[in-house]
Amino acid sequence: MERSVLMTNHDPRTMRQELERVRAWAIEQLAEGTERPWSVYQYMKLREAAESILAGMDVAKPMEDSEKASPDRGDSLRLLRSADEQVH
């Protein structure tokens, strides 16, 4: 596998492509059947981790700017005092 430059860009499409590439590489290593037993387990964990992250990416949908909380709409978080802290 060719070494690539560290990803500093958090573009979801690029991250997905890289994860898919890593998953495919791990599957290839497992398919060859030439790895030592301890490394087979590590490739299996790598494949499973990549698949889990990719599945999470499929479920998670970034919020559009129009969907994000807005103080003007009153749907943003606010810090409130607890009943114990309130001044009497």
Secondary structure, DSSP 8 states (H G I E B T S, - for coil): -----------HHHHHHHHHHHHHHHHHHHHH--S-HHHHHHHHHHHHHHHHHHHHHHH-----GGGS--TTTT-S------TTTS--
